[in-house]
Amino acid sequence: MAHKFEIYKDKSGEFRVRFKYNSEVIFSTEGYSSKSGAQRAVDSIKKHVPDAPIEMLE
């Protein structure tokens, strides 16, 4: 898979989204207090790249 979104929890406990292309981080978002906030960010971004998958990292 060439590109994907990852939702992860950072060291401070906030949820962030990063977009990877060929294993390289292209961008990451600000921190969100909930997974749903991070998911809303992905939903907004996916309007422009609708075929990028989401991978949940625990």
N, C-alpha and C positions, 0 to 999 in steps of 0.2 A: 504494500500500500504506500503510495507516494506521499500522501498528506493526511493529517488527522488533527482533531482537537483533543486536548487533554485537560480534564478538570482535576485539580489536585489541591491539597491543603498545604500551605506554606508553614514555615517554622513558627510564625506568630499566630497560627490557627485560622488564617483567612483562606478562603477558597479563591483560586485563580484559574484562569484559562490560558493555555498556551497553544499556539498553532505551529505544528511541525510539518516540514516538507523534506522528504528523504532524510529523516532523523535530525535535521537542523531546525532549531527553534527560530521561527520567522518573527513571531511577536508573542508577547504575553500581556495580560490585562492587569488592571488594578485589582486589589483584593476585595472580596465580597464576604459578608458575614455569614452567608448561607450558600449551600449548593444550588438552591433555586435561583439565587441572584446570578451565580456563575452560569447556570443553564440559560437564563434569559439573555445574557451577553452572547452566548453561543447562538441562540436562536436569531438574534439580531444580525450577527455576522453571517450566518448561513444564508441569509437572503441574497448575499453576494457570491457565495460559494456553496450552493445547496448540496453538493455531493460529498462534502468532507465528513467523514465519520467522527463520532465522539468516543473517546476512551476514558472510562472512569478509573483513576488511580487511587488506591486506598493506602 
